[in-house]
């Protein structure tokens, strides 16, 4: 009899909860920026005093530290000052210069995955394949700098955030036309609202600051997270099996960021310069030059030698081009 009563109470509670949940679907729930987690899920706590799971923006399941819901965690990076660049290597890494990041920001714990990218965007002529690594937790690649702009704004709009990028006065990618496959003056003149709370590419300074994860030395930290045990932190040409690998399988740096120096190289906001222009790329919250030919990519990849995966190494690509070893991660303002 007690078991029957207990079973009836359990069913009644479940039905009541379902009915309550359905009724509350009409409520516009709001959530905090901070993540809470247990062994199987991570979620934003509701700030509207309703704690039941309502939609995918509230709660996400993960396995082996990876979200399996197609959404990624963001890590809060505090403001600070660091030494950017290197005294060694090629001229593009020089000179060493001081940079101050005055505003804390969120950055993706992982590189944008194929599941995340395909939720909002489609690939062009080339797309991920079994040859270069395919799967929802593999990093997205064959994505151009122009493609990344579209992804950032589409995801921002979908999540109710203010888009950062504007082309010809519009923040709606549907108004921008087809993603260019050659140089395009309108897309190159894209404007960024640095105060918007939507997603965007990191500046080159933000990327290196996050990759160094509190290291303020010059040439003592070689790769993000380590100066010697690079196989534990980096997917590179000698350990990747010549393909992308699922994000988050190597060790994280001290900011709990994964794959900063390997797996795929990462697109940044800045126009590329052959050497640092310290008046534009140093000082306080630098965003680089207003024009150029190529955009910056940072970090090594599955196809590069380990020496080319160093935290200070800089490379570039035309904004319309895409490759199998180049992807990106996103940032958001913490204001």
C-alpha positions as CSV (number, residue, x, y, z in Angstrom):
1,X,0.0,0.0,0.0
2,X,2.8,2.4,0.9
3,X,4.6,1.6,-2.4
4,X,1.3,2.3,-4.3
5,X,0.9,5.6,-2.5
6,X,4.5,6.5,-3.2
7,X,4.2,5.7,-6.9
8,X,1.0,7.7,-7.1
9,X,2.7,10.7,-5.5
10,X,5.7,10.4,-7.9
11,X,3.4,10.3,-11.0
12,X,1.3,13.2,-9.7
13,X,4.5,15.2,-9.1
14,X,5.8,14.4,-12.6
15,X,2.4,15.3,-14.2
16,X,2.2,18.5,-12.2
17,X,5.7,19.4,-13.2
18,X,5.0,18.8,-16.9
19,X,1.8,20.9,-16.7
20,X,3.6,23.7,-14.9
21,X,6.5,23.6,-17.4
22,X,4.1,23.8,-20.4
23,X,2.2,26.7,-18.7
24,X,5.4,28.6,-18.2
25,X,6.6,28.3,-21.8
26,X,4.9,31.6,-22.4
27,X,7.2,33.3,-19.9
28,X,10.3,35.0,-21.2
29,X,12.9,33.5,-19.0
30,X,16.2,35.3,-18.3
31,X,19.4,33.7,-17.2
32,X,22.6,34.8,-15.5
33,X,25.9,35.0,-17.4
34,X,27.6,32.6,-14.9
35,X,27.7,28.9,-15.5
36,X,26.8,26.3,-12.8
37,X,27.7,22.6,-13.3
38,X,27.6,19.1,-11.9
39,X,28.9,15.8,-13.2
40,X,26.7,15.6,-16.3
41,X,25.3,19.1,-17.0
42,X,26.1,22.8,-17.0
43,X,23.6,25.5,-17.1
44,X,22.8,29.2,-16.5
45,X,20.7,29.8,-13.4
46,X,17.4,31.5,-14.1
47,X,17.2,35.2,-12.9
48,X,13.4,35.3,-13.2
49,X,12.9,32.9,-10.2
50,X,12.0,30.0,-12.4
51,X,14.5,27.2,-12.3
52,X,13.0,24.4,-14.4
53,X,14.6,23.7,-17.8
54,X,12.7,25.6,-20.5
55,X,15.0,25.6,-23.5
56,X,18.4,24.7,-24.8
57,X,19.8,28.1,-23.6
58,X,19.2,27.1,-20.0
59,X,20.9,23.7,-19.7
60,X,23.4,21.7,-21.7
61,X,24.7,18.1,-21.1
62,X,28.3,17.3,-21.6
63,X,30.5,14.2,-21.8
64,X,34.2,14.0,-21.0
65,X,34.1,17.7,-20.4
66,X,32.6,18.5,-23.8
67,X,29.1,19.8,-24.4
68,X,27.0,17.4,-26.5
69,X,24.2,20.0,-27.1
70,X,26.0,21.9,-29.8
71,X,26.7,24.9,-27.5
72,X,30.1,25.7,-25.9
73,X,31.1,27.2,-22.6
74,X,32.7,30.6,-22.4
75,X,35.6,31.5,-20.1
76,X,35.9,34.9,-18.4
77,X,39.3,36.5,-19.1
78,X,40.2,39.3,-16.6
79,X,41.7,42.6,-17.7
80,X,45.5,43.0,-17.4
81,X,48.8,43.9,-19.0
82,X,51.2,41.6,-20.8
83,X,54.3,41.6,-23.1
84,X,53.2,40.7,-26.6
85,X,55.4,39.3,-29.3
86,X,58.8,37.7,-29.3
87,X,62.5,38.5,-29.6
88,X,63.1,35.3,-31.5
89,X,62.0,33.9,-34.9
90,X,60.8,35.8,-37.9
91,X,60.3,39.6,-38.1
92,X,56.5,39.3,-38.1
93,X,56.7,38.4,-34.4
94,X,58.6,41.5,-33.5
95,X,59.1,43.8,-31.7
96,X,58.0,42.9,-28.2
97,X,55.6,45.5,-27.0
98,X,53.4,46.1,-24.0
99,X,49.6,45.7,-24.3
100,X,46.9,46.5,-21.7
101,X,43.5,44.9,-22.0
102,X,41.2,47.2,-19.9
103,X,38.0,45.3,-20.4
104,X,37.4,41.7,-19.3
105,X,35.9,39.5,-21.9
106,X,34.5,36.0,-22.5
107,X,36.2,33.7,-24.9
108,X,35.2,30.2,-26.2
109,X,36.7,27.4,-24.1
110,X,37.0,25.5,-27.4
111,X,37.3,26.3,-31.0
112,X,33.9,26.6,-32.8
113,X,32.9,23.1,-33.7
114,X,31.2,21.7,-36.8
115,X,27.9,21.2,-34.9
116,X,28.0,24.9,-33.8
117,X,28.9,26.3,-37.2
118,X,26.3,24.2,-39.1
119,X,23.5,25.3,-36.7
120,X,23.7,28.8,-38.3
121,X,25.8,28.6,-41.5
122,X,26.6,26.4,-44.4
123,X,29.9,25.8,-46.1
124,X,30.9,27.0,-49.6
125,X,32.5,24.9,-52.3
126,X,34.6,22.9,-49.8
127,X,33.3,21.3,-46.6
128,X,34.7,19.1,-43.8
129,X,35.4,15.5,-44.8
130,X,36.7,12.3,-43.3
131,X,40.1,13.0,-44.8
132,X,40.5,16.2,-42.6
133,X,38.3,15.2,-39.7
134,X,34.5,15.2,-39.5
135,X,32.2,15.1,-36.6
136,X,30.1,17.4,-34.4
137,X,32.9,17.9,-31.9
138,X,35.6,18.5,-34.5
139,X,36.5,22.1,-35.2
140,X,34.8,23.8,-38.1
141,X,37.1,24.5,-41.0
142,X,36.9,25.6,-44.6
143,X,35.5,28.8,-43.1
144,X,36.7,32.1,-44.4
145,X,37.0,35.3,-42.4
146,X,33.9,36.6,-44.2
147,X,32.1,33.4,-43.2
148,X,33.1,34.0,-39.5
149,X,31.4,37.4,-39.6
150,X,28.2,35.8,-40.7
151,X,28.3,33.2,-38.0
152,X,29.0,35.7,-35.3
153,X,26.0,37.9,-36.2
154,X,23.6,35.0,-36.9
155,X,24.4,33.4,-33.6
156,X,24.1,36.7,-31.8
157,X,20.7,37.4,-33.3
158,X,19.5,33.8,-32.5
159,X,20.4,34.2,-28.9
160,X,18.9,37.6,-28.5
161,X,22.2,39.5,-28.3
162,X,23.2,42.7,-30.0
163,X,25.3,41.8,-33.1
164,X,28.8,43.3,-33.3
165,X,29.3,43.5,-37.0
166,X,27.7,45.9,-39.5
167,X,28.1,46.0,-43.3
168,X,26.6,48.8,-45.3
169,X,24.7,49.9,-42.2
170,X,23.1,46.6,-41.5
171,X,23.8,44.0,-38.7
172,X,21.5,41.4,-40.4
173,X,23.6,39.0,-42.5
174,X,20.6,38.4,-44.7
175,X,21.1,41.9,-46.0
176,X,24.7,41.4,-46.9
177,X,24.2,39.1,-49.8
178,X,26.2,36.0,-50.6
179,X,29.5,35.5,-48.8
180,X,32.2,36.8,-51.2
181,X,34.7,34.4,-52.8
182,X,37.1,37.2,-53.8
183,X,38.1,40.5,-52.2
184,X,35.1,42.7,-51.5
185,X,35.4,46.3,-50.5
186,X,32.1,46.4,-48.6
187,X,32.9,43.4,-46.5
188,X,36.4,44.6,-45.9
189,X,35.0,47.9,-44.5
190,X,32.9,46.0,-41.9
191,X,32.5,47.9,-38.7
192,X,32.6,46.4,-35.2
193,X,30.6,47.7,-32.3
194,X,33.0,46.9,-29.5
195,X,30.4,47.7,-26.9
196,X,27.8,45.2,-28.2
197,X,27.3,42.0,-26.2
198,X,27.1,39.7,-29.2
199,X,29.8,37.3,-30.6
200,X,32.8,38.4,-32.5
201,X,36.3,37.3,-33.4
202,X,39.0,38.1,-30.9
203,X,41.5,40.9,-31.6
204,X,45.0,39.7,-32.1
205,X,46.0,41.1,-28.7
206,X,43.0,39.4,-27.0
207,X,44.0,36.1,-28.6
208,X,47.6,36.2,-27.4
209,X,46.6,37.5,-24.0
210,X,44.2,34.6,-23.6
211,X,46.7,32.1,-25.0
212,X,49.4,33.2,-22.5
213,X,46.9,32.8,-19.7
214,X,48.6,35.1,-17.2
215,X,52.2,34.7,-18.4
216,X,53.9,38.1,-18.6
217,X,57.4,37.0,-19.7
218,X,59.1,37.2,-23.0
219,X,60.0,33.9,-24.7
220,X,59.7,31.8,-21.6
221,X,56.3,30.4,-22.4
222,X,56.6,28.9,-25.8
223,X,53.2,27.2,-26.3
224,X,49.9,27.9,-24.7
225,X,50.1,26.1,-21.4
226,X,53.7,24.8,-21.5
227,X,57.3,25.5,-22.5
228,X,58.3,21.8,-23.0
229,X,55.4,19.3,-22.8
230,X,53.9,20.4,-26.1
231,X,52.5,16.9,-27.0
232,X,50.2,17.2,-24.0
233,X,48.8,20.5,-25.1
234,X,49.1,20.8,-28.9
235,X,47.8,19.0,-31.9
236,X,50.6,19.5,-34.5
237,X,52.0,17.9,-37.6
238,X,53.7,15.1,-35.8
239,X,51.0,13.9,-33.5
240,X,47.7,14.7,-35.3
241,X,47.7,11.9,-37.8
242,X,47.4,14.7,-40.4
243,X,43.8,15.5,-39.5
244,X,41.7,17.7,-37.1
245,X,40.8,16.1,-33.8
246,X,37.9,16.6,-31.5
247,X,38.3,19.8,-29.4
248,X,39.3,19.6,-25.8
249,X,41.2,16.3,-25.9
250,X,44.6,17.9,-25.0
251,X,45.3,19.8,-21.8
252,X,44.0,23.3,-21.2
253,X,46.1,26.3,-20.4
254,X,45.9,28.2,-17.1
255,X,42.7,30.0,-18.3
256,X,41.1,26.6,-19.0
257,X,41.2,27.2,-22.7
258,X,41.9,24.2,-25.1
259,X,43.7,24.0,-28.4
260,X,45.0,27.5,-28.4
261,X,48.2,26.5,-30.3
262,X,47.0,23.6,-32.3
263,X,44.3,21.6,-34.0
264,X,43.3,24.5,-36.3
265,X,44.8,28.0,-36.7
266,X,42.3,30.7,-35.6
267,X,41.0,33.7,-37.3
268,X,41.4,37.1,-35.6
269,X,39.9,40.5,-36.3
270,X,43.1,42.4,-37.2
271,X,44.5,43.2,-40.6
272,X,47.9,41.6,-40.9
273,X,51.2,43.6,-40.8
274,X,54.6,42.2,-41.7
275,X,56.0,43.5,-38.4
276,X,54.1,44.9,-35.4
277,X,53.1,48.6,-35.7
278,X,53.3,49.4,-32.0
279,X,51.3,52.5,-32.4
280,X,48.3,50.5,-33.7
281,X,49.0,47.1,-32.1
282,X,50.4,48.1,-28.8
283,X,49.2,50.2,-25.9
284,X,45.6,50.1,-24.6
285,X,43.0,47.7,-26.2
286,X,44.6,47.8,-29.7
287,X,42.4,46.7,-32.6
288,X,45.1,47.1,-35.4
289,X,45.0,48.9,-38.7
290,X,41.9,50.1,-40.5
291,X,42.8,48.4,-43.8
292,X,45.0,45.9,-45.4
293,X,45.1,42.8,-47.6
294,X,45.2,39.8,-45.3
295,X,43.7,39.1,-41.9
296,X,45.6,37.6,-39.0
297,X,45.5,33.9,-38.0
298,X,47.1,32.7,-34.8
299,X,48.1,29.4,-33.3
300,X,49.4,26.3,-35.0
301,X,47.4,23.5,-36.6
302,X,47.3,19.8,-37.2
303,X,49.5,20.3,-40.3
304,X,52.2,22.6,-38.9
305,X,55.6,21.9,-37.3
306,X,55.6,22.3,-33.6
307,X,58.0,25.3,-33.8
308,X,55.3,27.1,-35.9
309,X,52.7,26.5,-33.2
310,X,54.4,28.9,-30.7
311,X,52.1,31.3,-28.8
312,X,53.8,34.3,-30.5
313,X,53.7,33.0,-34.1
314,X,51.6,35.1,-36.5
315,X,50.3,34.1,-39.9
316,X,47.7,35.5,-42.4
317,X,45.1,34.7,-44.9
318,X,43.0,36.7,-47.4
319,X,39.5,37.3,-45.9
320,X,37.7,35.4,-48.6
321,X,40.0,32.3,-48.6
322,X,39.5,29.2,-46.5
323,X,41.5,26.1,-45.7
324,X,41.3,22.7,-44.0
325,X,43.6,23.8,-41.2
326,X,42.0,27.2,-40.3
327,X,39.0,27.7,-38.0
328,X,38.1,30.2,-35.2
329,X,36.8,30.8,-31.7
330,X,34.6,33.6,-30.6
331,X,34.6,36.2,-27.8
332,X,31.9,38.3,-26.1
333,X,32.1,41.5,-24.1
334,X,31.8,40.9,-20.4
335,X,30.3,44.4,-19.7
